[in-house]
Every structure is written in structure tokens, then in C-alpha cells.
Amino acid sequence: MILRGLFLLARGDKAGMKEFSDSLDGFTASLAPLIAFPLVGASVSVVQGQWQIAIIGFLSRLCAVLVLPVIVHAFAKRLGREALWLRTATALDWSFWMLVPALLVGAFAGAVLVEAGLDMQSGAFFALGVIGGYLLWYHWFIVRAGLGLNGWQAAGLVAATSAAISLLSAGPLLLGLVFQRT
């Protein structure tokens, strides 16, 4: 059900949204792996004696995971589409897993370009650009289909969530660098 929804949405088929639950149980199931991975990473850091890094890293990643549904809910409520936010947030959480096939396709495309004569760094940048562009489009399509938004509204929502996730993910690292220099 979830995989079918992911791949339908990946092809640009709005029917994929129907494959995701609009229940609280479905939503929490979509959050579980996104919280488990940072928790495991933090546990490894604790075992290595780096408990401060573990706590800061885990909390920043936890906030980055939770900010997406919070922003989606606020946006949906503001536009009078609150009834649609839970399914949309659930689909967005599960969409994280599309990173794996996107990485495979992007790496293959980059390798083909390198074999065709493009230098390695340019091939890597091309692959990352394709992957990043596709995943942004994928999130844009999910919020557009899930909340019934127009293209500009969906782009604004994707920009807001991407900025918030980036800030919450990289913010602690950047602050650590700033405080180390002083």
C-alpha cells in the first residue's frame, strides 16, 4: 500500500495519495523510522563517549523531522484544508524513502556522464542536482496533490519546509563552529 503510493506519486499520479492513511496511527508509523535512525546514531555517539554531540545531534534531527508536519498543518489550517493535512504529512514522511532509488538513478546517470568524458566532480554535481531537483519536485507534487494547492502555494510550502529543515539540521553544527572560533 505505502510502496504503491510512493511509486504512483513518483510518476506524478495523484491517486497515490489514497494509499496513505489519514489516521493518527498511520502518521505515527510514518514518523517512527525517521526518529529511530537519529536515535541509533545518537546511541553510537554515546557509546563512543561523545554524549554532548549525541544529544545535540539527536535533538536537532528530531526537531527537523517534526517541523515538517507542524508547518504542513499550519499551512493547511490557514488555507482551510486542515482535514487534508494528516494524509499529506504521512505521505511526506514516507517520501523520505524515495531517496534510495533517487540516489541509485542519480549515481548511475553521473557514472554514465563520467564514462562519456565528464570529469568526476562535474558528474557528482550533476547527479546531486538531479537528485535534489527530483526530490524537491516530488515534495512539491505531494503537497500539491495532498492539500489541493496551486503550483505557487505548493512551491511556497516546499520552500518553507526545506528552509526550516535545513536550519534545524545544520544550525547546531554551524553554531558549534562559531563557538569553537571564539
Rosetta silent file (secondary structure, phi, psi, omega in degrees, C-alpha in Angstrom):
SEQUENCE: MILRGLFLLARGDKAGMKEFSDSLDGFTASLAPLIAFPLVGASVSVVQGQWQIAIIGFLSRLCAVLVLPVIVHAFAKRLGREALWLRTATALDWSFWMLVPALLVGAFAGAVLVEAGLDMQSGAFFALGVIGGYLLWYHWFIVRAGLGLNGWQAAGLVAATSAAISLLSAGPLLLGLVFQRT
SCORE:     score description
SCORE:     0.000 S_00000001
   1 L     0.000  -54.030 -178.273    0.000    0.000    0.000 S_00000001
   2 H   -67.539  -45.128  179.674    2.644    2.558    1.040 S_00000001
   3 H   -61.257  -41.924  178.091    5.116    1.468   -1.646 S_00000001
   4 H   -60.661  -42.673  177.947    2.409    1.631   -4.286 S_00000001
   5 H   -62.930  -42.573  178.860    1.545    5.145   -3.117 S_00000001
   6 H   -60.841  -44.740 -177.072    5.188    6.230   -3.195 S_00000001
   7 H   -76.392  -31.156  173.277    5.694    4.984   -6.720 S_00000001
   8 H   -63.800  -46.011  178.288    2.391    6.346   -8.016 S_00000001
   9 H   -64.222  -36.973  179.806    3.308    9.771   -6.650 S_00000001
  10 H   -62.370  -26.275  177.667    6.831    9.391   -8.050 S_00000001
  11 L   -90.075   -2.198 -178.806    5.253    9.069  -11.506 S_00000001
  12 L    86.552   24.597 -179.820    3.094   12.132  -10.950 S_00000001
  13 L  -102.271  113.688 -178.548   -0.135   10.221  -10.283 S_00000001
  14 H   -61.176  -22.760 -179.741   -2.337   11.920   -7.660 S_00000001
  15 H   -60.825  -19.389  178.149   -4.077    8.611   -6.951 S_00000001
  16 H   -61.151  -26.379  179.593   -1.021    7.688   -4.893 S_00000001
  17 H   -62.058  -31.094 -178.477   -2.281    9.903   -2.074 S_00000001
  18 H   -67.839  -15.304 -178.500   -5.143    7.455   -1.446 S_00000001
  19 H   -81.194   -8.154 -177.976   -2.594    4.797   -0.463 S_00000001
  20 L  -104.638  143.424 -179.214   -1.604    6.707    2.685 S_00000001
  21 L   -71.236  147.765  172.154   -3.523    6.669    5.921 S_00000001
  22 L  -111.396   28.153  179.484   -5.181    9.784    7.241 S_00000001
  23 L  -105.097  160.835  177.520   -5.213    8.393   10.780 S_00000001
  24 H   -64.080  -36.551  177.424   -3.033    9.286   13.730 S_00000001
  25 H   -62.956  -42.966  178.002   -1.756    5.681   13.827 S_00000001
  26 H   -63.960  -39.175  179.093   -0.672    5.896   10.183 S_00000001
  27 H   -66.032  -46.497 -179.119    1.035    9.215   10.820 S_00000001
  28 H   -66.553  -32.019  175.339    2.960    7.976   13.859 S_00000001
  29 H   -64.439  -34.160  178.949    4.005    4.873   11.898 S_00000001
  30 H   -73.426  -26.979  178.442    5.476    7.166    9.249 S_00000001
  31 H   -79.482  -29.381 -172.117    7.395    9.087   11.920 S_00000001
  32 H   -52.234  -52.209 -179.389    8.826    6.034   13.688 S_00000001
  33 H   -68.634  -29.526  179.472   11.736    5.271   11.321 S_00000001
  34 H   -69.524  -22.629  176.158   12.548    8.964   10.936 S_00000001
  35 H   -93.006  -33.527 -177.060   13.021    9.147   14.708 S_00000001
  36 H   -65.284  -41.939 -178.000   14.663    5.727   15.075 S_00000001
  37 H   -62.138  -48.840  175.863   17.614    6.458   12.775 S_00000001
  38 H   -62.739  -32.451  178.398   18.761    9.596   14.633 S_00000001
  39 H   -65.169  -42.229  177.176   18.239    7.744   17.919 S_00000001
  40 H   -64.754  -43.364  177.736   20.525    4.922   16.785 S_00000001
  41 H   -60.414  -40.815  177.983   23.100    7.460   15.591 S_00000001
  42 H   -65.953  -38.440  178.585   22.973    9.216   18.944 S_00000001
  43 H   -62.522  -40.009  177.666   23.384    5.900   20.741 S_00000001
  44 H   -62.662  -42.931  178.431   26.540    5.178   18.751 S_00000001
  45 H   -63.848  -39.509  178.047   27.933    8.594   19.720 S_00000001
  46 H   -62.373  -44.538  179.448   27.117    7.959   23.393 S_00000001
  47 H   -60.538  -32.378  178.966   28.928    4.601   23.261 S_00000001
  48 L   -82.911    2.203  177.835   31.952    6.438   21.828 S_00000001
  49 L    85.528   10.907 -178.828   31.858    8.859   24.764 S_00000001
  50 L  -104.913   62.222 -173.420   30.523   11.808   22.780 S_00000001
  51 H   -67.935  -33.346  178.976   27.320   12.343   24.745 S_00000001
  52 H   -65.901  -45.474  177.338   27.093   16.100   24.076 S_00000001
  53 H   -62.215  -39.272 -179.989   27.302   15.569   20.326 S_00000001
  54 H   -61.432  -47.036 -177.991   24.771   12.737   20.662 S_00000001
  55 H   -66.423  -48.076 -178.822   22.241   14.884   22.498 S_00000001
  56 H   -63.368  -45.009  179.667   22.622   17.922   20.244 S_00000001
  57 H   -62.255  -45.558 -179.528   22.564   15.804   17.089 S_00000001
  58 H   -63.808  -46.202 -178.265   19.534   13.814   18.153 S_00000001
  59 H   -65.027  -38.922  179.090   17.547   16.870   19.238 S_00000001
  60 H   -66.692  -40.441  178.973   18.340   18.808   16.063 S_00000001
  61 H   -70.167  -37.134  176.688   17.326   15.869   13.871 S_00000001
  62 H   -61.668  -45.719  177.927   14.200   15.255   15.933 S_00000001
  63 H   -62.693  -39.700  179.310   13.196   18.901   15.500 S_00000001
  64 H   -64.134  -35.755  178.303   13.955   18.681   11.764 S_00000001
  65 H   -70.547  -41.573 -174.359   11.672   15.626   11.476 S_00000001
  66 H   -80.375  -21.189 -177.854    8.839   17.196   13.464 S_00000001
  67 H   -67.820  -30.623 -179.242    8.916   20.629   11.835 S_00000001
  68 H   -59.681  -55.821  179.297    7.597   19.234    8.533 S_00000001
  69 H   -65.052  -30.401  178.663    4.188   18.100    9.843 S_00000001
  70 H   -64.103  -46.095  179.952    3.924   21.224   12.023 S_00000001
  71 H   -68.296  -41.128  178.499    4.387   23.531    9.034 S_00000001
  72 H   -60.562  -43.010  179.298    2.113   21.412    6.825 S_00000001
  73 H   -63.136  -46.932 -179.236   -0.606   21.559    9.490 S_00000001
  74 H   -61.605  -42.124 -179.609   -0.282   25.335    9.927 S_00000001
  75 H   -65.417  -45.621 -179.680   -0.330   25.888    6.165 S_00000001
  76 H   -63.732  -41.537  179.798   -3.335   23.592    5.659 S_00000001
  77 H   -63.326  -42.697 -179.506   -5.229   25.239    8.505 S_00000001
  78 H   -62.656  -33.240 -178.150   -4.547   28.706    7.125 S_00000001
  79 L   -94.934    6.531  178.918   -5.901   27.691    3.716 S_00000001
  80 L    74.512   25.268  179.869   -8.959   25.897    5.082 S_00000001
  81 L  -120.378   33.915 -175.518   -7.646   22.446    4.194 S_00000001
  82 H   -59.946  -31.272 -179.025   -6.994   21.171    7.702 S_00000001
  83 H   -65.940  -16.609 -175.851   -8.849   17.918    7.008 S_00000001
  84 H  -101.118   -5.991 -171.094   -6.175   17.021    4.429 S_00000001
  85 H   -68.835  -37.955 -173.420   -3.006   17.704    6.411 S_00000001
  86 H   -64.916  -45.397  178.152   -2.600   14.343    8.164 S_00000001
  87 H   -64.713  -40.224  179.753   -2.554   12.255    4.981 S_00000001
  88 H   -64.868  -45.712  178.786   -0.251   14.786    3.321 S_00000001
  89 H   -63.299  -38.039  178.091    2.167   14.797    6.268 S_00000001
  90 H   -63.755  -45.411  178.493    2.119   10.987    6.326 S_00000001
  91 H   -63.358  -40.352  178.310    2.951   10.820    2.604 S_00000001
  92 H   -63.916  -40.779  177.814    5.749   13.366    3.060 S_00000001
  93 H   -62.069  -46.237  179.967    7.245   11.345    5.903 S_00000001
  94 H   -67.681  -25.853 -177.464    7.196    8.158    3.849 S_00000001
  95 H   -64.173  -15.785  175.861    8.617   10.014    0.843 S_00000001
  96 H   -53.193  -35.574 -175.755   11.982   10.064    2.641 S_00000001
  97 H   -70.561  -14.000  176.614   12.460    6.509    1.381 S_00000001
  98 H   -72.552   -8.942  175.356   12.406    7.664   -2.240 S_00000001
  99 H   -60.279  -36.756 -176.803   15.904    8.961   -1.569 S_00000001
 100 H   -63.132  -56.302  178.204   17.238    5.420   -2.073 S_00000001
 101 H   -65.444  -31.769  178.243   16.032    4.880   -5.668 S_00000001
 102 H   -64.376  -40.323  176.920   16.795    8.530   -6.471 S_00000001
 103 H   -63.086  -41.797  179.783   20.386    8.035   -5.307 S_00000001
 104 H   -63.109  -47.200 -179.879   20.725    4.904   -7.419 S_00000001
 105 H   -65.744  -43.690  179.489   19.395    6.577  -10.563 S_00000001
 106 H   -63.245  -42.667  178.666   21.427    9.745   -9.952 S_00000001
 107 H   -64.233  -40.066  178.154   24.629    7.797   -9.335 S_00000001
 108 H   -63.334  -45.368  179.802   24.064    5.765  -12.485 S_00000001
 109 H   -63.007  -42.067  178.140   23.467    8.924  -14.543 S_00000001
 110 H   -63.417  -41.449  179.292   26.567   10.566  -13.078 S_00000001
 111 H   -64.536  -39.511  177.915   28.664    7.465  -13.802 S_00000001
 112 H   -62.963  -42.262  178.971   27.445    7.362  -17.404 S_00000001
 113 H   -66.011  -37.635  177.234   28.413   11.021  -17.841 S_00000001
 114 H   -65.001  -42.890  177.575   31.848   10.405  -16.320 S_00000001
 115 H   -64.049  -28.200  179.651   32.364    7.465  -18.689 S_00000001
 116 L   -81.621   -3.111  175.280   31.323    9.764  -21.554 S_00000001
 117 L   120.090   -7.107  178.054   34.141   12.162  -20.669 S_00000001
 118 L   -73.957  142.145 -179.947   32.787   14.478  -17.987 S_00000001
 119 L   -68.911  158.866 -173.165   35.155   14.973  -15.056 S_00000001
 120 H   -59.155  -43.794 -178.001   34.291   13.237  -11.775 S_00000001
 121 H   -64.661  -42.554  178.312   33.421   16.397   -9.835 S_00000001
 122 H   -65.512  -38.290  176.667   31.068   17.668  -12.536 S_00000001
 123 H   -62.477  -40.887  178.835   29.440   14.237  -12.749 S_00000001
 124 H   -66.582  -43.365  178.105   28.892   14.229   -8.988 S_00000001
 125 H   -62.985  -39.539  177.671   27.423   17.748   -9.045 S_00000001
 126 H   -61.663  -47.849 -178.968   25.148   16.765  -11.916 S_00000001
 127 H   -60.634  -45.699  179.313   23.966   13.658  -10.053 S_00000001
 128 H   -64.007  -37.682  177.758   23.330   15.628   -6.850 S_00000001
 129 H   -64.245  -42.637  178.350   21.489   18.312   -8.816 S_00000001
 130 H   -64.615  -45.628 -179.879   19.238   15.757  -10.485 S_00000001
 131 H   -62.170  -50.069 -179.794   18.547   14.010   -7.176 S_00000001
 132 H   -61.004  -45.044  179.339   17.876   17.270   -5.329 S_00000001
 133 H   -62.407  -43.363  179.664   15.712   18.655   -8.115 S_00000001
 134 H   -64.297  -44.434 -178.370   13.677   15.479   -8.363 S_00000001
 135 H   -66.464  -34.663  174.536   13.112   15.247   -4.603 S_00000001
 136 H   -65.017  -44.060  176.895   12.018   18.892   -4.475 S_00000001
 137 H   -60.691  -42.738 -178.004    9.592   18.222   -7.315 S_00000001
 138 H   -59.591  -46.761  177.500    8.392   15.082   -5.504 S_00000001
 139 H   -65.099  -40.529  177.833    7.628   17.008   -2.306 S_00000001
 140 H   -58.996  -45.033 -178.967    6.016   19.778   -4.355 S_00000001
 141 H   -65.335  -40.656 -179.939    3.783   17.220   -6.074 S_00000001
 142 H   -62.867  -47.068 -178.373    2.809   15.568   -2.781 S_00000001
 143 H   -70.383  -32.783  177.282    1.756   18.837   -1.125 S_00000001
 144 H   -66.589  -47.099 -179.637    0.000   19.983   -4.271 S_00000001
 145 H   -72.512  -40.618 -175.001   -1.928   16.730   -4.632 S_00000001
 146 H   -71.299  -40.089 -178.126   -2.437   16.159   -0.912 S_00000001
 147 H  -101.597   -2.575 -179.179   -3.660   19.626    0.044 S_00000001
 148 L    66.391   42.905 -177.090   -5.177   20.574   -3.311 S_00000001
 149 L   -93.202  160.557  169.874   -2.861   23.578   -3.717 S_00000001
 150 L   -81.542  171.817 -174.584   -1.955   25.510   -6.814 S_00000001
 151 H   -59.485  -40.325 -178.576    1.634   25.332   -8.017 S_00000001
 152 H   -70.593  -39.932  177.038    2.782   28.545   -6.313 S_00000001
 153 H   -62.725  -43.683  179.103    1.243   27.642   -2.974 S_00000001
 154 H   -63.598  -40.629  178.500    2.896   24.223   -3.118 S_00000001
 155 H   -63.843  -40.320  177.703    6.242   25.821   -4.026 S_00000001
 156 H   -63.666  -41.404  178.941    5.944   28.203   -1.075 S_00000001
 157 H   -65.912  -42.998  178.554    5.195   25.345    1.295 S_00000001
 158 H   -64.777  -40.563  178.107    8.127   23.285   -0.005 S_00000001
 159 H   -63.251  -43.657 -179.672   10.432   26.302    0.287 S_00000001
 160 H   -65.028  -45.140 -179.165    9.315   26.963    3.869 S_00000001
 161 H   -69.118  -38.272  179.050    9.686   23.356    4.979 S_00000001
 162 H   -64.609  -42.551  178.870   13.033   22.938    3.212 S_00000001
 163 H   -64.088  -44.303 -179.538   14.411   26.098    4.813 S_00000001
 164 H   -64.722  -43.823  179.579   13.197   25.074    8.269 S_00000001
 165 H   -64.495  -42.365  178.567   14.577   21.543    7.967 S_00000001
 166 H   -62.224  -45.382 -179.443   17.925   22.859    6.703 S_00000001
 167 H   -63.288  -44.479 -179.017   18.187   25.372    9.504 S_00000001
 168 H   -70.302  -30.688  179.668   17.302   22.840   12.187 S_00000001
 169 H   -78.075  -44.878 -175.659   19.644   20.218   10.759 S_00000001
 170 H   -92.860  -19.640 -176.155   22.663   22.429   10.116 S_00000001
 171 H   -53.983  -51.625  179.581   22.060   25.091   12.771 S_00000001
 172 H   -60.747  -37.962  178.154   23.630   23.264   15.713 S_00000001
 173 H   -64.122  -45.906  179.642   26.676   22.354   13.624 S_00000001
 174 H   -64.374  -41.089  177.361   27.109   25.947   12.453 S_00000001
 175 H   -63.390  -38.700  177.377   26.673   27.271   15.992 S_00000001
 176 H   -61.852  -40.432  178.037   29.283   24.789   17.202 S_00000001
 177 H   -65.309  -40.426 -179.964   31.753   26.069   14.606 S_00000001
 178 H   -64.199  -44.500 -177.881   31.078   29.668   15.622 S_00000001
 179 H   -72.118  -25.838  176.806   31.592   28.949   19.329 S_00000001
 180 H   -70.361  -31.032 -177.996   34.782   26.967   18.664 S_00000001
 181 H   -78.019  -22.085 -178.522   36.337   30.002   16.957 S_00000001
 182 L   -91.874    0.000    0.000   35.611   32.341   19.875 S_00000001
